[in-house]
Amino acid sequence: MQDMVTTLKAGIRSARMQRIMAALLAGVATAAGAQHAYPTKPLRIISPYPAGGTTDILARLVGPRLTESWGQPVIVDNRPGGSTIIGSELMVKSPADGHTLLSILTSHVIVPNLVATPYDAVRDFAAVATIAGTQLILVVHPSVPAHNLQQLIALAKSKPGLLNYASGGSGTVTHLTGEYFNMRAGIRTQHVPYKGSSQALTDVVGGQVHMYYSPPIVGLPHINSGRLRAILLTGTTRLDALPALRTAAESGLKDFVVNIWYGLLAPSATPKPIIEKLGSGIAQILALPDMREKLLSQGMTPFISTPDQFAALIKSDHAKFAEIIKKANIKLER
């Protein structure tokens, strides 16, 4: 009798264990199936900038192509304010299922080095894919008696603090690029912040300010008309539109590189298979000839990378700009 009871209990335990294992396997299969079927609903791309900005434009270029590939609508949700913090925090708090993304640029790793943010710019985000890249052109007003890098540095050293440069505001990429240039060139030029890049460029063209680190798309018309003089490129390659203009390295200024990148992020807990599917989908879109042409028309080039490569870039630039901000003693109050 005792043997029968023992056998019966063992059978009950075995059956219970089988039910538990079946439930666990079913859960794993369901999760795997959900990831395989991704996306299962409309995607939302949050842009932490106003409508019409570059991150907004890029999201609206990529969105329709994702819809064509996956059959789900892509909605661009502009959430500007708080130096991109409002939109970024909203994305971090969204479900980590790959259906909410964030369209960002290099400023994503700059802002947290200047002000306190309710998130970590590296740990709380999963890198999905880069979309486009560009660089800046150091331009001067024609009244500045310098036609190349060596002449500009010599002028700045002969009159410390006399030359000034405009930026789109304190803490922006153009501001930090100016401080980075000062460090690498061993000179001192004065920062003149504006409330936006448009007015900054206008005043350099008008001669109120000496220099500006201009995105190609807005600087090229003024360079071609002679209203501004191009000194160098901040990237590592020359521009097709200005084939004779040298990079900083070619001009003799080593270790001075500032590239502007744009990309998509997801919440950090987003499953890796979803991240990889997103990254692969974006890469395929960027490889299309007409997409390349559209980006070139915006003064940018396609920038294809894997999620891991993008994550490494974010980490590297976060450290790079943190060092610039610390050495230049840049402070920003919200």
TIGU-418198 format. One record per atom (N, C-alpha, C, CB): residue in one letter; x negated, y negated, z negated. Coordinates in steps of 0.02 Angstrom, whole numbers, padded with zeros to 5 digits, always signed. Glycine has a CB too. Layout:
// TIGU-418198
aXYZ...
//
This chain:
// TIGU-418198
m-00042+00061+00000m+00000+00000+00000m-00043-00063+00000m+00047+00000-00061q-00096-00062-00043q-00140-00120-00046q-00175-00132+00021q-00193-00110-00101d-00194-00075+00054d-00226-00083+00119d-00179-00114+00169d-00250-00015+00145m-00115-00097+00165m-00065-00125+00211m-00057-00199+00201m+00002-00089+00203v-00055-00221+00137v-00048-00292+00121v-00109-00330+00147v-00040-00303+00045t-00167-00301+00134t-00229-00334+00157t-00230-00342+00233t-00292-00294+00135t-00209-00288+00267t-00207-00290+00340t-00157-00342+00365t-00188-00221+00368l-00099-00345+00330l-00048-00393+00350l-00072-00465+00341l+00016-00383+00309k-00106-00479+00285k-00132-00546+00273k-00185-00564+00325k-00163-00551+00202a-00227-00516+00341a-00278-00529+00392a-00247-00545+00459a-00326-00469+00398g-00192-00509+00474g-00157-00522+00537g-00127-00591+00539g-00103-00470+00549i-00098-00612+00482i-00068-00679+00478i-00121-00732+00487i-00032-00689+00410r-00179-00722+00452r-00234-00770+00459r-00258-00773+00531r-00292-00753+00412s-00264-00715+00563s-00287-00713+00632s-00238-00749+00678s-00296-00640+00654a-00174-00737+00668a-00124-00769+00710a-00125-00844+00700a-00054-00742+00695r-00133-00865+00636r-00135-00937+00621r-00197-00969+00654r-00137-00948+00545m-00253-00934+00650m-00314-00960+00680m-00306-00965+00756m-00374-00916+00663q-00273-00916+00786q-00262-00918+00858q-00219-00978+00877q-00229-00853+00881r-00168-00993+00836r-00124-01050+00851r-00164-01116+00845r-00064-01051+00802i-00207-01119+00793i-00248-01180+00784i-00295-01189+00843i-00288-01176+00719m-00328-01134+00863m-00375-01138+00919m-00339-01156+00984m-00413-01072+00928a-00279-01129+00992a-00240-01144+01053a-00221-01217+01055a-00177-01100+01056a-00203-01244+00996a-00185-01315+00993a-00245-01360+01008a-00156-01333+00924l-00303-01341+00980l-00363-01380+00992l-00382-01378+01066l-00421-01354+00950l-00380-01319+01096l-00397-01313+01166l-00348-01351+01210l-00397-01240+01187a-00285-01351+01190a-00234-01388+01228a-00248-01463+01224a-00164-01373+01201g-00270-01486+01164g-00286-01556+01157g-00344-01577+01200g-00300-01573+01084v-00396-01533+01200v-00454-01548+01242v-00436-01549+01315v-00509-01496+01230a-00395-01501+01335a-00373-01497+01405a-00333-01559+01425a-00333-01434+01418t-00289-01580+01378t-00248-01639+01391t-00291-01701+01400t-00197-01650+01335a-00341-01709+01353a-00386-01767+01358a-00426-01765+01422a-00434-01769+01297a-00451-01706+01440a-00490-01700+01501a-00447-01715+01562a-00521-01631+01507g-00385-01690+01560g-00339-01702+01615g-00323-01776+01622g-00276-01663+01606a-00315-01811+01564a-00299-01883+01566a-00356-01922+01596a-00283-01909+01495q-00419-01902+01577q-00476-01937+01605q-00482-01923+01680q-00540-01916+01569h-00467-01860+01700h-00472-01843+01771h-00420-01881+01811h-00463-01767+01781a-00362-01893+01781a-00308-01926+01816a-00314-02002+01815a-00242-01906+01787y-00361-02028+01777y-00370-02101+01770y-00377-02133+01839y-00431-02117+01728p-00345-02192+01848p-00301-02229+01801p-00228-02205+01806p-00304-02304+01815t-00192-02210+01751t-00123-02188+01749t-00073-02245+01745t-00113-02142+01690k-00099-02307+01743k-00056-02366+01739k-00095-02426+01766k-00032-02379+01666p-00063-02484+01773p-00099-02543+01800p-00161-02561+01758p-00052-02603+01802l-00212-02586+01792l-00273-02609+01759l-00268-02684+01748l-00336-02591+01801r-00295-02706+01691r-00297-02777+01676r-00370-02798+01670r-00258-02794+01611i-00390-02848+01709i-00457-02876+01704i-00451-02945+01672i-00492-02881+01774i-00478-02951+01612i-00476-03015+01576i-00535-03057+01599i-00479-03003+01499s-00521-03119+01617s-00573-03167+01633s-00573-03220+01579s-00563-03200+01704p-00627-03227+01540p-00629-03276+01485p-00642-03347+01509p-00682-03256+01435y-00628-03359+01572y-00637-03425+01603y-00573-03447+01637y-00696-03424+01653p-00566-03511+01652p-00506-03534+01688p-00501-03504+01757p-00506-03611+01693a-00441-03504+01785a-00430-03480+01853a-00471-03522+01902a-00355-03481+01872g-00499-03490+01953g-00538-03525+02003g-00613-03522+01992g-00517-03596+02004g-00633-03499+01931g-00704-03492+01918g-00732-03430+01952g-00717-03489+01842t-00797-03421+01948t-00829-03366+01984t-00807-03298+01958t-00904-03371+01979t-00802-03290+01892t-00781-03225+01865t-00710-03209+01887t-00786-03225+01789d-00668-03260+01892d-00599-03251+01915d-00599-03231+01989d-00558-03316+01904i-00638-03266+02029i-00642-03251+02101i-00666-03179+02113i-00689-03301+02137l-00718-03158+02077l-00745-03091+02087l-00695-03038+02066l-00810-03083+02048a-00660-03050+02011a-00610-03001+01989a-00555-02994+02041a-00579-03023+01922r-00537-03049+02072r-00484-03047+02123r-00508-03019+02190r-00455-03117+02134l-00574-03018+02201l-00602-02985+02260l-00603-02909+02250l-00672-03012+02274v-00623-02888+02191v-00630-02817+02177v-00562-02784+02164v-00676-02806+02118g-00517-02819+02129g-00453-02791+02109g-00414-02757+02165g-00412-02843+02080p-00400-02792+02220p-00361-02761+02274p-00393-02698+02303p-00350-02811+02329r-00460-02695+02303r-00494-02636+02330r-00486-02576+02282r-00568-02650+02341l-00486-02590+02217l-00472-02536+02169l-00401-02511+02178l-00484-02561+02096t-00355-02556+02191t-00285-02536+02202t-00280-02491+02264t-00240-02599+02211e-00316-02509+02317e-00316-02468+02377e-00343-02398+02363e-00357-02502+02432s-00394-02394+02321s-00427-02330+02307s-00386-02287+02259s-00495-02342+02279w-00357-02318+02209w-00326-02279+02155w-00250-02286+02150w-00356-02300+02091g-00222-02331+02189g-00149-02336+02191g-00117-02370+02131g-00121-02269+02198q-00156-02404+02090q-00130-02440+02032q-00143-02515+02040q-00162-02413+01967p-00093-02557+02023p-00104-02629+02027p-00160-02651+01979p-00039-02667+02010v-00195-02705+01998v-00246-02735+01956v-00226-02807+01943v-00318-02731+01989i-00217-02823+01879i-00193-02889+01859i-00251-02928+01829i-00134-02884+01809v-00264-02988+01852v-00316-03031+01824v-00283-03077+01773v-00353-03072+01879d-00307-03074+01712d-00278-03111+01656d-00329-03162+01631d-00257-03063+01598n-00317-03226+01648n-00363-03279+01627n-00350-03298+01554n-00357-03340+01672r-00401-03292+01512r-00396-03310+01441r-00455-03355+01422r-00394-03246+01397p-00456-03417+01447p-00513-03461+01433p-00510-03489+01361p-00514-03520+01483g-00566-03516+01340g-00569-03549+01275g-00618-03518+01227g-00501-03549+01243g-00641-03559+01180g-00686-03534+01129g-00753-03510+01156g-00654-03479+01091s-00778-03542+01209s-00842-03521+01238s-00842-03447+01258s-00899-03534+01189t-00787-03425+01287t-00775-03356+01310t-00757-03308+01254t-00835-03330+01347i-00756-03332+01192i-00745-03287+01135i-00673-03261+01134i-00760-03323+01070i-00625-03302+01152i-00554-03282+01149i-00541-03222+01194i-00508-03340+01169g-00562-03227+01257g-00550-03172+01303g-00591-03110+01286g-00566-03194+01373s-00652-03120+01264s-00696-03064+01247s-00669-03025+01187s-00767-03088+01232e-00645-03061+01136e-00618-03027+01077e-00554-02989+01095e-00603-03078+01021l-00514-03018+01139l-00452-02985+01161l-00468-02918+01194l-00413-03029+01208m-00519-02916+01235m-00537-02854+01268m-00564-02803+01218m-00588-02867+01322v-00606-02825+01171v-00634-02779+01122v-00579-02744+01082v-00681-02817+01074k-00525-02781+01068k-00470-02753+01028k-00419-02714+01069k-00434-02809+00992s-00430-02709+01134s-00384-02672+01177s-00398-02597+01173s-00390-02697+01250p-00349-02555+01191p-00360-02483+01191p-00419-02464+01236p-00297-02446+01215a-00461-02419+01211a-00521-02398+01248a-00504-02342+01296a-00576-02376+01199d-00459-02356+01343d-00438-02306+01391d-00455-02324+01463d-00364-02295+01385g-00495-02377+01472g-00516-02396+01538g-00467-02438+01577g-00531-02337+01576h-00410-02455+01547h-00360-02493+01582h-00365-02568+01568h-00291-02469+01564t-00411-02587+01523t-00424-02658+01510t-00498-02670+01515t-00397-02679+01440l-00517-02716+01560l-00587-02732+01572l-00599-02806+01561l-00608-02712+01644l-00662-02826+01559l-00680-02896+01549l-00728-02916+01605l-00713-02907+01480s-00712-02971+01640s-00755-02997+01693s-00801-03050+01663s-00712-03027+01751i-00866-03038+01665i-00913-03082+01630i-00973-03099+01674i-00938-03049+01565l-01013-03145+01648l-01077-03162+01680l-01130-03167+01626l-01072-03228+01720t-01188-03191+01643t-01245-03193+01598t-01229-03227+01531t-01302-03228+01631s-01184-03276+01532s-01167-03312+01471s-01142-03265+01415s-01113-03364+01486h-01120-03206+01433h-01096-03158+01383h-01149-03144+01330h-01075-03093+01417v-01213-03143+01350v-01266-03128+01302v-01297-03191+01272v-01321-03087+01336i-01274-03249+01296i-01301-03312+01270i-01259-03338+01212i-01303-03365+01325v-01193-03338+01220v-01148-03366+01170v-01160-03338+01100v-01076-03354+01191p-01164-03271+01092p-01174-03244+01024p-01240-03263+00992p-01169-03170+01025n-01287-03288+01031n-01350-03311+01003n-01347-03384+00980n-01406-03304+01054l-01290-03416+00995l-01281-03486+00977l-01229-03497+00923l-01263-03526+01039v-01177-03457+00924v-01123-03464+00875v-01102-03395+00850v-01062-03501+00906a-01071-03394+00792a-01047-03331+00764a-00987-03306+00805a-01026-03339+00689t-00988-03242+00822t-00934-03212+00860t-00905-03152+00822t-00959-03190+00931p-00841-03137+00832p-00810-03081+00796p-00827-03013+00828p-00734-03090+00793y-00879-03011+00866y-00899-02948+00898y-00975-02951+00911y-00860-02937+00965d-01003-02894+00926d-01073-02889+00945d-01076-02883+01020d-01109-02828+00910a-01114-02927+01052a-01115-02931+01125a-01143-02868+01158a-01155-02990+01147v-01180-02828+01120v-01209-02767+01148v-01171-02705+01124v-01283-02761+01128r-01163-02697+01059r-01135-02635+01031r-01060-02627+01045r-01146-02633+00958d-01022-02682+01047d-00949-02677+01052d-00923-02673+01123d-00918-02735+01017f-00968-02668+01171f-00947-02666+01241f-00981-02608+01278f-00963-02733+01276a-00945-02579+01324a-00973-02528+01368a-00985-02559+01436a-00926-02465+01373a-01046-02557+01459a-01063-02584+01526a-01031-02539+01579a-01140-02589+01536v-00994-02569+01624v-00960-02531+01677v-00999-02538+01743v-00887-02556+01687a-01005-02599+01767a-01040-02609+01831a-01055-02683+01842a-00997-02583+01890t-01111-02696+01873t-01125-02763+01897t-01087-02771+01964t-01202-02776+01906i-01070-02833+01980i-01034-02847+02042i-01077-02889+02089i-00968-02883+02028a-01104-02942+02063a-01142-02989+02106a-01198-03021+02066a-01096-03043+02135g-01245-03047+02102g-01301-03082+02071g-01319-03143+02111g-01361-03036+02064t-01349-03191+02078t-01374-03250+02111t-01431-03278+02070t-01317-03303+02121q-01459-03333+02091q-01512-03365+02054q-01501-03440+02057q-01583-03346+02083l-01546-03477+02030l-01540-03550+02029l-01595-03582+02071l-01542-03577+01957i-01582-03642+02094i-01631-03681+02131i-01648-03743+02089i-01605-03701+02202l-01712-03751+02074l-01733-03812+02041l-01736-03868+02093l-01804-03803+02005v-01691-03917+02085v-01688-03973+02132v-01704-04038+02096v-01619-03976+02166v-01730-04085+02134v-01744-04151+02106v-01715-04204+02152v-01822-04162+02097h-01702-04263+02124h-01681-04319+02166h-01740-04341+02208h-01653-04378+02121p-01728-04363+02271p-01784-04383+02315p-01829-04438+02287p-01757-04406+02380s-01804-04476+02236s-01846-04528+02207s-01902-04500+02164s-01803-04575+02166v-01896-04436+02144v-01949-04404+02104v-02008-04389+02149v-01922-04339+02069p-02067-04416+02133p-02126-04408+02177p-02160-04340+02169p-02176-04462+02163a-02121-04287+02182a-02149-04219+02178a-02115-04177+02232a-02138-04188+02107h-02155-04142+02272h-02128-04102+02327h-02139-04027+02317h-02159-04124+02392n-02174-04009+02264n-02184-03938+02249n-02195-03930+02174n-02245-03909+02289l-02203-03868+02153l-02209-03853+02082l-02269-03887+02050l-02212-03778+02071q-02327-03883+02082q-02388-03911+02053q-02382-03986+02043q-02448-03895+02098q-02353-04020+02092q-02344-04093+02086q-02294-04110+02031q-02320-04122+02152l-02242-04069+02023l-02192-04081+01971l-02222-04072+01902l-02131-04035+01980i-02261-04019+01893i-02293-04007+01828i-02343-04061+01812i-02327-03938+01828a-02382-04082+01862a-02431-04135+01851a-02397-04200+01831a-02474-04146+01914l-02341-04215+01863l-02303-04276+01847l-02277-04273+01776l-02245-04286+01897a-02249-04215+01757a-02220-04208+01690a-02274-04212+01636a-02183-04141+01684k-02333-04185+01651k-02388-04188+01601k-02417-04258+01595k-02442-04138+01621s-02415-04295+01649s-02442-04363+01647s-02396-04411+01610s-02455-04389+01717k-02332-04394+01609k-02282-04436+01575k-02235-04393+01534k-02242-04479+01627p-02259-04366+01478p-02218-04319+01438p-02151-04349+01417p-02257-04298+01376g-02098-04312+01429g-02032-04335+01408g-01999-04384+01454g-02036-04364+01342l-02033-04406+01506l-02003-04455+01552l-01952-04422+01598l-02057-04489+01594l-01970-04363+01625l-01923-04328+01669l-01867-04296+01628l-01960-04274+01710n-01808-04296+01657n-01751-04264+01624n-01715-04218+01672n-01703-04317+01596y-01675-04173+01643y-01637-04127+01684y-01565-04122+01658y-01670-04057+01685a-01519-04115+01705a-01448-04110+01687a-01428-04037+01678a-01404-04144+01741s-01376-04026+01639s-01347-03958+01632s-01272-03964+01626s-01377-03921+01570g-01239-03908+01633g-01166-03907+01626g-01143-03908+01554g-01138-03847+01659g-01189-03915+01508g-01171-03919+01437g-01223-03883+01394g-01103-03888+01425s-01226-03902+01331s-01273-03870+01285s-01258-03796+01277s-01271-03906+01216g-01309-03755+01283g-01301-03683+01275g-01284-03647+01340g-01248-03670+01226t-01276-03683+01395t-01260-03651+01458t-01324-03622+01489t-01227-03700+01507v-01315-03581+01541v-01372-03551+01574v-01419-03605+01602v-01349-03505+01631t-01390-03659+01630t-01432-03712+01658t-01472-03748+01604t-01389-03762+01695h-01443-03755+01545h-01480-03785+01489h-01539-03740+01469h-01433-03797+01428l-01524-03676+01458l-01577-03631+01436l-01631-03620+01489l-01547-03564+01416t-01611-03624+01552t-01660-03618+01606t-01709-03677+01603t-01626-03617+01674g-01684-03737+01589g-01727-03795+01582g-01776-03788+01525g-01686-03857+01572e-01753-03762+01469e-01797-03752+01411e-01848-03697+01425e-01757-03735+01348y-01826-03646+01460y-01871-03591+01478y-01926-03616+01525y-01832-03533+01511f-01907-03659+01572f-01955-03688+01618f-02007-03730+01580f-01919-03732+01671n-01983-03770+01532n-02029-03810+01491n-02081-03765+01456n-01990-03850+01438m-02057-03709+01429m-02103-03664+01393m-02155-03634+01439m-02063-03608+01359r-02132-03609+01496r-02178-03574+01541r-02226-03622+01577r-02139-03534+01593a-02202-03683+01591a-02244-03731+01627a-02286-03773+01579a-02201-03777+01669g-02273-03769+01514g-02311-03808+01466g-02298-03883+01471g-02384-03794+01474i-02234-03901+01484i-02217-03972+01491i-02158-03988+01446i-02199-03989+01565r-02139-04052+01446r-02081-04073+01406r-02037-04118+01450r-02103-04111+01341t-01978-04092+01467t-01928-04132+01502t-01866-04136+01458t-01910-04101+01572q-01830-04190+01463q-01773-04203+01419q-01708-04175+01447q-01766-04278+01407h-01669-04144+01403h-01605-04115+01422h-01550-04167+01419h-01588-04056+01376v-01509-04171+01473v-01452-04216+01475v-01389-04173+01487v-01460-04270+01532p-01352-04157+01434p-01294-04113+01442p-01233-04149+01468p-01277-04080+01376y-01194-04114+01509y-01130-04140+01535y-01074-04092+01516y-01134-04150+01612k-01014-04115+01523k-00956-04072+01510k-00935-04038+01575k-00897-04113+01481g-00979-03996+01600g-00966-03961+01662g-01020-03973+01714g-00899-03983+01690s-01030-03923+01757s-01083-03926+01806s-01070-03975+01862s-01095-03858+01835s-01007-03988+01878s-00990-04032+01933s-01017-04103+01921s-00914-04035+01943q-01004-04131+01862q-01028-04198+01847q-01104-04200+01840q-00996-04223+01783a-01133-04146+01816a-01206-04142+01811a-01238-04149+01880a-01228-04077+01777l-01212-04111+01927l-01239-04113+01995l-01227-04181+02027l-01208-04058+02038t-01169-04209+02015t-01152-04275+02043t-01201-04328+02021t-01081-04296+02023d-01220-04327+01958d-01266-04378+01932d-01338-04367+01955d-01263-04380+01857v-01357-04306+01969v-01423-04294+01997v-01425-04318+02069v-01442-04218+01993v-01373-04304+02107v-01368-04329+02176v-01368-04406+02176v-01304-04302+02210g-01336-04435+02125g-01334-04508+02121g-01396-04541+02094g-01276-04529+02080g-01443-04500+02069g-01506-04528+02044g-01505-04547+01971g-01524-04586+02084q-01450-04534+01935q-01448-04550+01863q-01491-04502+01822q-01375-04548+01838v-01500-04441+01848v-01541-04390+01815v-01590-04363+01866v-01497-04332+01784h-01649-04342+01843h-01702-04321+01889h-01693-04251+01919h-01767-04324+01855m-01674-04202+01877m-01677-04131+01899m-01613-04093+01880m-01738-04096+01868y-01605-04036+01913y-01549-03992+01897y-01567-03922+01922y-01483-04018+01930y-01544-03872+01885y-01553-03802+01905y-01486-03781+01936y-01574-03756+01844s-01483-03784+02001s-01419-03779+02036s-01405-03709+02064s-01417-03829+02092p-01343-03685+02057p-01323-03625+02094p-01326-03640+02169p-01251-03602+02073p-01347-03592+02209p-01354-03605+02281p-01290-03630+02314p-01375-03542+02316i-01233-03603+02295i-01171-03619+02330i-01155-03694+02326i-01114-03579+02301v-01174-03727+02271v-01159-03799+02266v-01219-03842+02283v-01136-03815+02195g-01279-03815+02278g-01338-03855+02291g-01358-03859+02365g-01395-03828+02252l-01345-03806+02403l-01367-03803+02472l-01343-03861+02516l-01344-03739+02502p-01280-03881+02512p-01259-03938+02554p-01299-04001+02541p-01185-03952+02543h-01316-04014+02479h-01353-04074+02461h-01427-04068+02481h-01348-04089+02386i-01453-04007+02479i-01522-03996+02500i-01527-04005+02576i-01547-03925+02480n-01480-03976+02611n-01481-03980+02685n-01470-04052+02710n-01427-03935+02714s-01433-04092+02671s-01421-04161+02692s-01477-04208+02671s-01356-04186+02662g-01524-04184+02629g-01579-04226+02606g-01564-04265+02544g-01598-04273+02660r-01505-04256+02515r-01488-04292+02453r-01523-04263+02392r-01413-04292+02442l-01546-04200+02399l-01585-04169+02346l-01645-04133+02377l-01542-04118+02304r-01698-04127+02339r-01758-04091+02362r-01766-04027+02322r-01822-04137+02357a-01773-03972+02356a-01782-03907+02323a-01855-03896+02305a-01755-03850+02367i-01868-03875+02244i-01937-03864+02220i-01953-03789+02217i-01947-03895+02151l-01909-03750+02189l-01922-03678+02184l-01858-03640+02169l-01974-03663+02131l-01863-03573+02175l-01809-03527+02157l-01825-03494+02091l-01797-03474+02213t-01774-03482+02050t-01786-03450+01985t-01785-03374+01988t-01735-03474+01936g-01765-03346+02046g-01761-03273+02052g-01826-03243+02077g-01705-03255+02097t-01820-03181+02101t-01879-03144+02124t-01881-03136+02200t-01881-03076+02091t-01830-03158+02235t-01828-03153+02307t-01809-03220+02338t-01779-03097+02329r-01828-03230+02400r-01810-03291+02435r-01738-03289+02460r-01858-03305+02493l-01712-03347+02474l-01644-03353+02501l-01646-03355+02577l-01609-03415+02473d-01599-03320+02609d-01594-03322+02682d-01579-03394+02705d-01539-03275+02706a-01541-03430+02665a-01522-03498+02684a-01580-03548+02679a-01465-03522+02640l-01631-03531+02637l-01691-03574+02630l-01753-03530+02632l-01688-03615+02562p-01768-03501+02690p-01821-03452+02694p-01891-03478+02675p-01824-03424+02763a-01902-03543+02681a-01968-03571+02665a-01976-03587+02591a-01980-03633+02705l-01922-03587+02553l-01925-03605+02482l-01952-03547+02442l-01856-03627+02456r-02004-03560+02403r-02037-03507+02365r-02004-03494+02297r-02110-03525+02354t-02014-03434+02272t-01994-03419+02204t-02045-03449+02156t-01988-03341+02193a-02028-03450+02093a-02075-03477+02043a-02140-03438+02043a-02043-03475+01973a-02135-03371+02048a-02196-03330+02047a-02240-03345+02107a-02177-03255+02046e-02209-03353+02166e-02247-03369+02226e-02279-03438+02221e-02203-03366+02288s-02248-03481+02181s-02274-03549+02174s-02327-03554+02120s-02218-03596+02158g-02340-03499+02085g-02393-03499+02035g-02369-03499+01963g-02435-03558+02045l-02303-03498+01952l-02276-03497+01884l-02254-03425+01867l-02216-03547+01876k-02297-03389+01833k-02283-03319+01818k-02234-03313+01760k-02348-03283+01801d-02199-03257+01760d-02153-03239+01704d-02097-03290+01694d-02192-03233+01640f-02080-03326+01746f-02021-03370+01742f-01970-03344+01792f-02039-03445+01757v-01922-03306+01765v-01869-03276+01807v-01802-03285+01772v-01883-03201+01822v-01755-03315+01806v-01687-03321+01781v-01640-03300+01837v-01671-03394+01756n-01609-03243+01829n-01558-03220+01875n-01490-03223+01841n-01574-03148+01900i-01439-03240+01879i-01371-03243+01853i-01334-03181+01879i-01334-03309+01875w-01306-03143+01834w-01269-03083+01855w-01197-03087+01832w-01303-03021+01828y-01155-03052+01869y-01083-03047+01854y-01065-02973+01852y-01040-03086+01907g-01021-02955+01805g-01003-02884+01801g-00941-02872+01760g-01059-02846+01772l-00926-02809+01749l-00867-02788+01712l-00887-02747+01651l-00819-02747+01758l-00853-02760+01596l-00863-02723+01534l-00798-02691+01512l-00890-02770+01478a-00804-02641+01467a-00746-02608+01437a-00759-02602+01362a-00733-02537+01469p-00709-02586+01322p-00721-02574+01251p-00772-02518+01242p-00656-02557+01215s-00812-02522+01190s-00868-02476+01181s-00846-02403+01175s-00907-02495+01119a-00786-02390+01150a-00764-02321+01139a-00733-02289+01202a-00713-02319+01083t-00734-02324+01257t-00705-02296+01319t-00743-02232+01339t-00709-02349+01377p-00707-02177+01353p-00740-02114+01370p-00788-02122+01429p-00688-02061+01386k-00843-02087+01425k-00895-02093+01476k-00871-02073+01546k-00954-02051+01458p-00829-02020+01553p-00805-02003+01621p-00767-02060+01653p-00761-01941+01618i-00730-02098+01614i-00692-02155+01641i-00741-02210+01662i-00642-02181+01589i-00791-02223+01619i-00841-02274+01636i-00876-02255+01701i-00893-02281+01579e-00894-02192+01708e-00929-02170+01768e-00885-02175+01830e-00954-02098+01760k-00820-02160+01823k-00774-02165+01880k-00767-02238+01900k-00706-02135+01862l-00761-02282+01851l-00757-02354+01865l-00820-02379+01900l-00744-02393+01801g-00878-02360+01871g-00941-02382+01900g-00950-02358+01971g-00998-02358+01857s-00933-02296+01984s-00938-02269+02051s-00891-02304+02100s-00925-02194+02051g-00830-02318+02076g-00781-02352+02118g-00803-02422+02137g-00714-02355+02083i-00831-02458+02089i-00855-02526+02103i-00914-02524+02152i-00877-02562+02037a-00959-02476+02143a-01017-02471+02187a-00995-02458+02260a-01064-02414+02164q-00945-02416+02268q-00920-02402+02335q-00889-02464+02367q-00868-02345+02333i-00855-02503+02327i-00824-02565+02353i-00878-02615+02374i-00778-02597+02299l-00930-02622+02333l-00983-02670+02348l-01024-02650+02410l-01030-02677+02289a-01022-02586+02428a-01059-02563+02486a-01022-02577+02552a-01072-02488+02481l-00960-02600+02548l-00922-02614+02609l-00949-02678+02643l-00847-02623+02592p-00958-02677+02707p-00986-02735+02743p-00946-02799+02733p-00990-02720+02817d-00880-02795+02734d-00841-02857+02726d-00845-02885+02656d-00768-02844+02744m-00855-02841+02606m-00863-02865+02538m-00929-02902+02531m-00860-02807+02487r-00981-02876+02564r-01046-02910+02564r-01040-02980+02594r-01098-02869+02602e-01004-02984+02650e-00996-03049+02683e-00958-03098+02638e-00959-03040+02749k-00907-03074+02603k-00869-03118+02559k-00912-03144+02502k-00808-03081+02531l-00955-03101+02475l-00998-03122+02421l-01051-03172+02446l-01032-03062+02388l-01079-03158+02504l-01128-03204+02533l-01097-03273+02545l-01156-03176+02598s-01033-03274+02564s-01000-03338+02576s-00990-03377+02512s-00933-03326+02609q-00994-03343+02454q-00989-03375+02389q-01057-03391+02359q-00950-03331+02341g-01110-03382+02400g-01177-03396+02376g-01206-03341+02331g-01178-03460+02339m-01179-03280+02337m-01202-03224+02296m-01218-03165+02340m-01149-03206+02243t-01248-03114+02310t-01262-03052+02345t-01234-02994+02304t-01338-03043+02358p-01214-02939+02337p-01190-02881+02299p-01244-02856+02252p-01168-02824+02347f-01224-02837+02193f-01271-02812+02143f-01245-02745+02118f-01280-02863+02083i-01273-02691+02146i-01250-02623+02129i-01297-02593+02076i-01247-02578+02192s-01267-02568+02022s-01305-02535+01970s-01263-02481+01938s-01330-02586+01917t-01295-02435+01903t-01259-02385+01864t-01239-02416+01796t-01302-02321+01854p-01191-02387+01761p-01175-02413+01694p-01235-02416+01648p-01121-02370+01662d-01279-02366+01651d-01338-02365+01608d-01386-02422+01626d-01374-02298+01613q-01395-02434+01690q-01439-02488+01712q-01411-02556+01690q-01448-02487+01788f-01345-02564+01696f-01314-02626+01675f-01321-02635+01600f-01239-02627+01695a-01312-02581+01562a-01319-02585+01489a-01390-02607+01470a-01303-02517+01456a-01440-02582+01505a-01509-02601+01492a-01521-02674+01508a-01558-02557+01532l-01490-02699+01562l-01497-02769+01580l-01466-02814+01527l-01464-02782+01648i-01408-02796+01503i-01374-02835+01451i-01418-02839+01389i-01306-02805+01433k-01445-02783+01368k-01488-02782+01308k-01551-02823+01318k-01507-02709+01291s-01581-02818+01377s-01642-02856+01391s-01630-02931+01393s-01672-02833+01458d-01577-02953+01427d-01563-03024+01431d-01540-03053+01365d-01511-03038+01484h-01506-03013+01325h-01485-03035+01258h-01547-03054+01217h-01444-02980+01222a-01598-03011+01219a-01660-03025+01183a-01698-03084+01213a-01704-02962+01182k-01698-03088+01279k-01734-03141+01313k-01707-03210+01295k-01731-03131+01389f-01641-03218+01299f-01611-03283+01284f-01613-03298+01210f-01539-03285+01310a-01612-03247+01168a-01619-03257+01096a-01686-03289+01080a-01610-03191+01057e-01738-03266+01116e-01805-03293+01105e-01809-03366+01129e-01858-03251+01142i-01778-03380+01187i-01779-03449+01212i-01744-03496+01163i-01745-03452+01282i-01686-03475+01140i-01647-03516+01094i-01685-03528+01029i-01579-03482+01079k-01718-03477+01004k-01756-03484+00942k-01815-03531+00951k-01780-03416+00917k-01854-03521+01004k-01914-03562+01015k-01897-03635+01030k-01956-03533+01072a-01841-03646+01065a-01822-03714+01082a-01780-03746+01026a-01783-03715+01148n-01765-03705+00974n-01724-03730+00917n-01658-03759+00940n-01763-03783+00878i-01624-03723+00983i-01559-03744+01010i-01504-03724+00961i-01546-03714+01081k-01463-03770+00944k-01407-03757+00899k-01343-03783+00931k-01418-03789+00830l-01289-03746+00921l-01225-03764+00951l-01170-03755+00899l-01210-03721+01014e-01131-03806+00889e-01076-03803+00841e-01010-03796+00879e-01075-03865+00795r-00968-03751+00854r-00902-03742+00884r-00854-03793+00857r-00876-03672+00871
//
